[in-house]
Every structure is written in C-alpha cells, then in structure tokens.
C-alpha cells in the first residue's frame, strides 16, 4: 500500500511494475461526500421555505367552530363558516331523508348513504362544506329561496353540478360528494365542527 | 454572434471608450438593438410585436412599482386601497391603476399576435427552436403573473378566480388537496394567499425580463427570421437594426400607445368585470364566474370535459388546459416541413387561419355561460385545437408541395417592387 511517505501522491497507487497508477476512489469519495453534504444542506434550507407556505398557526387555530342548531327548522339550512370556508348546516325533512334513502347507492358517482354522511340518530342534520368539489364555488340551496337544483339538494351555478338532499353529487362535473367535515354533537342542539 | 458584416462598436467619446474597455455594456446594447445587429431588410409590421411586448412589460413594471407603494396587501385592506385609495386619494392613482389593469390586456394582446406571427411564418423552426421554447416559457410566466395580479384588488372575481384556479390543483390524485392548501396557505383564499400572490406578482416580471434576455440572446445566434422564411445569404439581404427597425418599431409603438390611451381614457373598465367592484365574499359565488378575456380559450378547454373517462372529468379538464400550452413546446418537432413561411405553404396557410378561427371561437365559448350549446361548441373546437398540432400539422408537412421559394431575400424584395426584370437584365447584361 502506497503511503505519503513513499512519495506517492494520495490519489495514485503504484502498479505491479512500479509505475504510478490513477486511484480514482479516494477522489470520488471526496466528491460524493461533498456533493451529498451540499445536497442535504440545500434540502434543509428548502424545507422551511416550503413549509412556511403551509397554513400558519393562526389559520389552523380557526379550525373549530361551535354551531347552535336550535333555531333551524326542518327544511331550513344555514350558511356559516368553518376555516374561512362556507359550511352548510341543514335540517332535513322526513321527505328529504326518504328521498335520499330511496336512491340505490351503487348508482352514485361517489357511493355513500345518508347514514354514512350523518351522525347516528341525527340523520336529519346534514353538515357539509359549502364548497363544490369541482372547482370550489359555493353551491346554491342553503339560503332562503335559492335554487336547489334538480335533486332538491344544492346546485352549483359555476359549472352546473347538482347535489341531492344528502349532499351527494348526482349530475355535472364535480367528482365527489360535498365534503362532510369532522364534527360532534356536544348537546342535542350544539355541534362542534373541526 | 452576428453576421461578419455587422458594424462594430467604435465609441468616439473618451468616456464611452473608458467604459467600453472596462465593462462592454454599451457594446452589448449596440450589438443587440443598435446598428451592430443586421436584420433582414424585408420585415413587415408583424415583426413589431416583440418590441411592443417589451414596451408593455416596461409599462407594467413601472406602473406596478408605483402602485405597490399604495397597495395594502391584506384581505381587510386590499379592496379599499385599490378602489378608494388609488382611485380617489392617490394623486393620479386612477391613471396608474387603469394603465396597469389595461396594460395587462395590451401586453397579452401583443403577445398573442407575436405568437401567431411565429406560427404563420414558422419562426419556431430550426435553427430558432430555442427562441420558441423560451417564448412559450415567457408566455406561461406572463399568464401566472397576470392571474396573480388579478387577485390583488380582492374583488369577487379576484377571490373566486383564486379559488377556482387553485382548485385546479386539487384535481391531482392523492396530493392534490394538500397542494391546494399549501398554495393558498389556508383552506380558502385569505390573507396568506393575498400576500404570497403579491410577493410573486412583484417578483415574476423580473424573472420574465430575465428570460426575455435569454429569448433575445437565442434569437441573435441565427438572427431574425423574415416573411419569406429564406435565410440571410449576404450583406445585401440585411439592414442595421438601428436606425431602420428602431424607426419602424417606433412607429408601431406610437400606434400601440394610441390604442392603449384610448382604452385607458375612454373605456377603462370595458375589459374588466363589474363583479370585481364588489368586495370579496367567501360565502357567495358570483352567478357567472369568468376569467379575463385573455384566458377565455383555455377556460373553454377546461370546461369542455364533462364526462369521466378512466380519470375524472375534472382532471381531464385541467390536464387538457395545461396540455394546450405545453403542446407548443413540441411544435418545432411536430412540424417537419423544411419551408418556414406559410406564404409558400398553401395547405398550412389554410390550417393556420382555421386555427385562428378555432381559437377565437374557443375564446367566445370561454367567455360565455356554459349552456349545452356552448359546451358542445367548446368540445368540438378544443378537439380541433389539439388535432391541429398533433394530427393536421404533421400530416400537412408530409403531404404538402410548397410553392417555389425565392433565391434570396433581396430577390423577393425586388420582385415585389416590380424589379425582378431589372435583376434579370442585370444578370444577362
């Protein structure tokens, strides 16, 4: 093994005939090591830059909303907001529940039953985001006298998506049902969303 | 690089000599847009639009920098700072604001003519592919900048435009929703969104300026194309950029400014949308969401997909919309015809004008409410748009018999002036 004391440069070795041979391995190792450290360094610098664009703590802090349901009559809906997005809370009438249950689930684009989209024993409370799953417009139907579309639920005026009384997509370009946020009933008339 | 007969920069002023020997910036400008750049002698007025786009960019940067001094980038203050502050309180603020808002339309208008000029005269072909690629990149950057600028006044169209455009990204499978939230910095457009869009809207024009320098650099390697598409063969085919084309472009800039001023002073809101004078309301979508006119063709392509086919219709729409622009990157290799100018390509010339009509119809559809008739029309025209680039152009470039090309630019020029006999007699004499 050639060493510095032999007068052989560190990136070379002595061949069988005593001639100097290139020994690329040490130099390659240094190159890989240096580039790897630089790459990790660059990644570590990019991470906080990218992460800083995620929702900040004050935005996340708005992530739970308490709603009082006592004033919403059957057949009525309210429009409130959750995480700065519109939230629809609707008190379904028995007829609307029956209509939603009547639909064969397998015929739906995004198959879900009304039971799966509501809380047990509270199937009349349909709580969904008021954000069309197509491109994010606010569908009509939660406000008094607004067009509820051909399926009696919600109707998005932007590109004509129609939702049924369970907030499920039935017609138009939206790919999925109106999103049901996480929520729970803290009493019979109060629900906490988020 | 330049042609061997290009004039050399020889400063007479001792100060300029001193500067030139230490930092040859004056020489660089002289060779780029001065007498040191030989240009084909037969350029028509369609060759004005590159310079016009540059002028529009400068107008946008200058007015934008001043407007930024008066803008409040917060969801609570943006609308008022634009619609009350700039329009009533800031001295000449209304003028700067309308210039900036209409300047975007003027910019996009000249850019579209510039792009179609390139399509007609085959400016994208070898050896100018890089010029074209950089141009498409600039186009994408301009679109991003225009979109983010439109969000800043925080009116209803601003807000819902931001909501819909960022909604495109939620179409991406699995990570889409995460990307959308990351882009917005929240679950819906808000302060975080407005501030980052303001930051990027201020940054991107300078990126555009940088890519424009590359665009011109790449252009100056082979030199400018010309209406015949025949390459420069000798010194007699060219004239120095200055004073010939500085003068011709100067005239074009004058016409541009007259149209621009007419818009600003007589029709400042003609290209805008009344809903954007309503402050953003996250709980109510305007009945008819429509982007600015320059995005209409792409919006029509987005909306043309109504049925799921393997992947959801929404994802198809988004892919097609981005694809309609990304497609342009491949054009230099889709069109294999060795002849550049459509003047000598009878079949391509027809296809070109059909494409122009197709894009105009797409634009009309994109600006209209999506009634069934409009949707079907957009589906047909969107399909034709893709067919033009992917099927019609490649086939034409195989089948077509081009008309005979002139031997040189000079010959073509003299023939148009009735001088062809003169050259013939000159040759025979």
Interface residues (C-beta under 8 A of the other chain):
Chain A: X50 X53 X54 X55 X56 X59 X79 X81 X83 X84 X85 X86 X109 X130 X131 X134 X135 X136 X137 X138 X156 X157 X158 X159 X160 X172 X173 X174 X175
Chain B: X160 X163 X164 X166 X167 X168 X170 X171 X181 X182 X183 X185 X186 X187 X188 X190 X192 X196 X282 X283 X284 X285 X287 X288 X289 X303 X305 X306 X308 X312 X313 X314 X315 X317 X370
